[in-house]
Amino acid sequence: MKRLCVLFFSTLFLSACSLDENAADLYKKETPLEAEIILPEQFSNADQEAITVHLTQGGESVDNPDFIHFQIWKQDGSIDYGMEEAENLGDGTFALSKPFDQDGLYYIQVHASSAGSMIVPTKQFIVGELSESDLEALNNGVKKEGHTGGAHH
């Protein structure tokens, strides 16, 4: 009889601890922010070139993000524009124009946040001809000595 009581109470106790199938619905679900970095087909040494980014979240254009900054630097460290606020062109599109009067390997990093989601995508691009150090960096996957790809200090 004692064993039957222990079995009964054990079963009762364990059934009370079962998982709620809808428990995941109780937690906040983040809708990820996405950025498409759009580069000119070719960079001209004579003009300023616009780099644009289209932000979306949940399939919709993000017109008013919490923030969006661009950071552009040259692989060899000779050019570093630092972080600058992007210009809002409307319909989720943001732009920054810079002169690219030196050939080489460049990187753009977008820092953006909207509705609790923050992203920091990086894209490389080439202006003109690559130097030996640029080719070496491409082969080794180097962004720039000392540049980690995180927030710029």
Secondary structure, DSSP 4 states (H G I P E B T S, - for coil): -HHHHHHHHHHHHHHHTPPPTTGGGGS-----EEEEEE--SS--SSSEEEEEEEEEETTEE-SS-SEEEEEEEETTSS-EEEEEEPEEEETTEEEEEEE--S-EEEEEEEEEEETTEEE--EEEEEESPPPHHHHHHHHHT---TT--SS---
